[in-house]
Amino acid sequence: MTHSLVVIPARYASSRFPGKALADLGGKSVLRRCYEQVRQVVDSEHIIVATDDNRIVDECRQHNIRVEMTGSDCMTGTDRVAEVARRVHADWYVNVQGDEPFLDPSGLRAVISATHHADAGVSVINAYSAITTEDDFRSTTVPKLVIDSQQRLLYISRAAIPTTKQLSFHGARRQIGLYAFRPQALQVFSQQRAKTPLEELEDIEILRFVELGVAVQMIEVNSVGIAIDTPDDLARARQHLGVS
């Protein structure tokens, strides 16, 4: 059995930016750039793109990327990972968001390393980094989190948290789209036939684990890429690469 399998959920019908996985970024799709970052850490046979769209399947096959077609009824990327987990066995499933074309390989290494050293009671791991600008603190596309003294997730929100009575910025943490799950955690997650209330409200899938009483171990990584959530993000990514 493989210790860890990287699964990259990628869908075409994104509500905020349809087709973002295949959007052109300097002559390569956003998804392909994400895959190439993962390949710096993990061999290709241990990476699977999970999608429900034939256009993404075609992109993967064109570039010799292993791909699995998953159901169109998957509510989240993690549900898509859970479907792959029912077919391909591993000790841990590492979920890398397909909209992270500048994924830092060191962050992925840190998450995989954490799976090797996780206590038996840890079944979900998620990465975070420091927020250094007030713009990111106020942004609704940047999930902010609070943790306990053991680095377990207490809450995560699109709101600007934690804050003072004056709602001022005094440092915060942002979620990074890197997760690792044991099979049993994915089974608990995917048994839900609807999103849990806070998950639905915030549109942040990791909250489903919190609401179901599954502890989420957070680990800090150093850097943040540019997640492609909107056309404006794509424009920033193109500017970062120096392409039009």
C-alpha positions as CSV (number, residue, x, y, z in Angstrom):
1,M,0.0,0.0,0.0
2,T,1.2,3.5,-0.8
3,H,1.9,5.6,2.2
4,S,0.6,8.8,0.6
5,L,-1.2,9.6,-2.6
6,V,-1.6,13.1,-3.8
7,V,-5.0,13.9,-5.2
8,I,-5.7,17.1,-7.1
9,P,-9.4,17.8,-7.3
10,A,-10.2,19.9,-10.4
11,R,-13.6,20.9,-11.7
12,Y,-14.6,23.0,-14.6
13,A,-17.8,24.5,-13.3
14,S,-16.4,26.8,-10.6
15,S,-19.1,29.2,-9.4
16,R,-16.7,32.2,-9.2
17,F,-14.5,31.4,-12.2
18,P,-15.8,28.7,-14.6
19,G,-13.0,26.9,-16.4
20,K,-10.3,28.3,-14.1
21,A,-8.4,24.9,-14.0
22,L,-7.8,25.2,-17.8
23,A,-7.2,29.0,-17.9
24,D,-4.0,29.9,-19.7
25,L,-1.2,31.0,-17.5
26,G,2.0,31.7,-19.6
27,G,1.3,29.0,-22.1
28,K,0.2,26.3,-19.6
29,S,-3.0,25.7,-17.9
30,V,-3.4,26.5,-14.2
31,L,-3.9,22.8,-13.5
32,R,-0.8,21.8,-15.3
33,R,1.3,24.3,-13.5
34,C,-0.1,23.0,-10.2
35,Y,0.8,19.4,-11.2
36,E,4.3,20.4,-12.2
37,Q,4.8,21.9,-8.7
38,V,3.6,18.7,-7.1
39,R,6.0,16.7,-9.3
40,Q,8.9,18.4,-7.7
41,V,8.1,16.4,-4.6
42,V,6.1,13.3,-5.6
43,D,6.6,10.7,-8.4
44,S,3.9,10.9,-11.1
45,E,2.5,7.4,-10.2
46,H,1.5,8.8,-6.8
47,I,-0.4,11.8,-8.2
48,I,-4.0,11.7,-9.5
49,V,-6.2,14.5,-10.8
50,A,-9.8,13.9,-9.8
51,T,-12.4,15.6,-12.0
52,D,-16.0,15.3,-13.4
53,D,-15.3,17.0,-16.7
54,N,-14.0,15.5,-19.9
55,R,-12.2,18.7,-20.9
56,I,-10.0,18.3,-17.8
57,V,-9.6,14.6,-18.6
58,D,-8.4,15.6,-22.1
59,E,-5.9,18.1,-20.7
60,C,-4.5,15.4,-18.3
61,R,-4.2,12.8,-21.0
62,Q,-2.5,15.2,-23.3
63,H,0.2,15.7,-20.8
64,N,0.4,12.2,-19.4
65,I,-1.1,13.1,-16.1
66,R,-2.9,10.3,-14.2
67,V,-6.6,11.2,-13.9
68,E,-9.8,9.7,-12.4
69,M,-13.3,10.6,-13.4
70,T,-15.4,11.2,-10.3
71,G,-19.1,11.8,-9.8
72,S,-20.8,15.1,-10.8
73,D,-22.6,15.0,-7.4
74,C,-19.4,15.6,-5.3
75,M,-20.2,18.6,-3.1
76,T,-16.5,19.6,-2.5
77,G,-13.0,18.7,-3.6
78,T,-12.6,16.6,-0.4
79,D,-15.7,14.5,-1.4
80,R,-13.9,14.0,-4.8
81,V,-10.7,12.9,-2.9
82,A,-12.9,10.5,-0.9
83,E,-14.3,8.9,-4.1
84,V,-10.7,8.3,-5.3
85,A,-9.9,6.8,-1.9
86,R,-12.6,4.2,-2.3
87,R,-10.8,3.0,-5.5
88,V,-7.1,3.5,-4.8
89,H,-5.7,2.5,-1.4
90,A,-3.2,4.5,0.6
91,D,-2.4,5.3,4.2
92,W,-2.9,9.0,3.6
93,Y,-4.5,11.1,0.9
94,V,-2.9,14.5,0.3
95,N,-5.3,17.0,-1.2
96,V,-3.7,19.7,-3.3
97,Q,-6.0,22.3,-4.7
98,G,-5.9,22.4,-8.5
99,D,-6.0,26.2,-8.5
100,E,-2.6,26.7,-6.8
101,P,-0.2,27.1,-9.8
102,F,2.6,28.5,-7.5
103,L,2.3,25.8,-4.9
104,D,5.5,25.9,-2.8
105,P,7.0,22.4,-2.9
106,S,8.5,22.9,0.6
107,G,4.9,23.2,2.0
108,L,3.9,20.0,0.3
109,R,7.0,18.3,1.7
110,A,6.0,19.5,5.2
111,V,2.5,18.1,5.0
112,I,3.8,14.7,3.7
113,S,6.4,14.7,6.5
114,A,3.6,15.5,9.0
115,T,1.8,12.3,7.9
116,H,4.8,10.2,8.8
117,H,5.0,11.6,12.3
118,A,1.3,12.0,13.1
119,D,-0.1,10.6,16.3
120,A,-2.6,7.8,15.9
121,G,-5.3,10.2,17.0
122,V,-4.6,12.6,14.1
123,S,-6.6,11.9,11.0
124,V,-6.7,15.3,9.3
125,I,-3.8,17.7,8.7
126,N,-4.1,21.2,7.1
127,A,-1.4,23.8,6.4
128,Y,-1.5,27.5,7.2
129,S,0.8,30.5,7.0
130,A,1.0,34.0,8.5
131,I,-1.1,36.9,7.1
132,T,1.2,39.9,6.7
133,T,-1.1,42.4,5.0
134,E,-4.3,44.0,6.0
135,D,-5.7,43.5,2.5
136,D,-5.4,39.7,2.9
137,F,-6.9,40.0,6.4
138,R,-10.0,41.8,5.0
139,S,-10.3,39.6,1.8
140,T,-13.3,37.3,1.7
141,T,-11.3,34.9,-0.6
142,V,-8.7,34.3,2.1
143,P,-9.9,31.9,4.8
144,K,-8.6,33.0,8.2
145,L,-8.2,30.5,11.1
146,V,-7.7,30.3,14.8
147,I,-6.0,27.4,16.6
148,D,-5.6,26.1,20.1
149,S,-2.3,25.6,22.1
150,Q,-1.9,22.2,20.4
151,Q,-2.3,23.7,16.9
152,R,-5.7,22.1,16.5
153,L,-8.2,24.1,14.4
154,L,-10.8,25.9,16.5
155,Y,-12.5,27.8,13.6
156,I,-11.9,29.1,10.1
157,S,-13.8,31.9,8.4
158,R,-13.9,34.3,5.5
159,A,-14.4,37.0,8.0
160,A,-11.5,39.0,9.4
161,I,-10.6,36.9,12.5
162,P,-9.2,37.2,15.2
163,T,-9.8,40.8,15.8
164,T,-10.3,43.4,18.5
165,K,-13.4,45.4,19.6
166,Q,-12.4,48.0,17.1
167,L,-12.1,45.2,14.4
168,S,-8.4,46.1,13.8
169,F,-5.7,43.9,12.3
170,H,-3.1,42.6,14.7
171,G,-1.8,39.5,12.8
172,A,-3.6,36.4,11.7
173,R,-3.2,33.1,9.9
174,R,-4.5,32.0,6.5
175,Q,-5.4,28.5,5.4
176,I,-3.3,27.0,2.6
177,G,-4.9,24.6,0.1
178,L,-2.8,21.6,1.4
179,Y,-4.6,18.8,3.3
180,A,-3.9,15.2,4.3
181,F,-6.5,12.7,5.4
182,R,-6.5,9.2,6.7
183,P,-9.1,7.0,4.9
184,Q,-11.4,6.8,7.9
185,A,-11.6,10.6,8.1
186,L,-12.6,10.7,4.4
187,Q,-15.2,8.1,5.0
188,V,-16.8,10.1,7.8
189,F,-16.7,13.3,5.7
190,S,-18.2,11.7,2.6
191,Q,-21.0,9.9,4.4
192,Q,-22.7,13.3,4.8
193,R,-25.4,13.8,2.1
194,A,-25.4,17.5,2.6
195,K,-23.0,20.2,3.7
196,T,-22.9,20.9,7.4
197,P,-24.4,24.2,8.5
198,L,-21.2,26.2,9.0
199,E,-19.5,24.6,6.0
200,E,-22.5,25.8,3.9
201,L,-22.5,29.2,5.4
202,E,-18.8,29.9,5.1
203,D,-18.2,27.8,1.9
204,I,-15.1,26.3,3.6
205,E,-15.1,22.5,3.4
206,I,-12.7,21.8,6.3
207,L,-15.4,23.1,8.6
208,R,-17.3,19.9,8.0
209,F,-14.7,18.0,10.0
210,V,-14.9,20.5,12.8
211,E,-18.7,20.2,12.9
212,L,-18.5,16.4,12.9
213,G,-16.0,16.5,15.9
214,V,-13.0,15.4,13.9
215,A,-9.8,17.2,15.1
216,V,-7.9,19.0,12.4
217,Q,-4.1,19.3,13.1
218,M,-2.7,22.5,11.6
219,I,0.9,22.9,10.6
220,E,2.7,26.1,9.6
221,V,4.4,26.5,6.2
222,N,6.5,29.5,5.2
223,S,5.1,30.8,1.9
224,V,1.9,31.4,0.1
225,G,1.2,31.1,-3.7
226,I,-1.5,32.8,-5.6
227,A,-4.7,30.8,-5.6
228,I,-6.8,31.3,-8.7
229,D,-10.3,31.9,-7.3
230,T,-11.4,34.8,-9.6
231,P,-10.4,36.4,-13.0
232,D,-8.6,39.1,-11.0
233,D,-6.4,36.4,-9.3
234,L,-5.5,35.1,-12.8
235,A,-4.5,38.6,-13.8
236,R,-2.3,38.8,-10.7
237,A,-0.8,35.4,-11.5
238,R,0.0,36.5,-15.0
239,Q,1.6,39.7,-13.7
240,H,3.7,37.6,-11.3
241,L,5.0,35.5,-14.2
242,G,5.5,38.6,-16.4
243,V,3.1,37.4,-19.1
244,S,0.0,39.0,-20.5
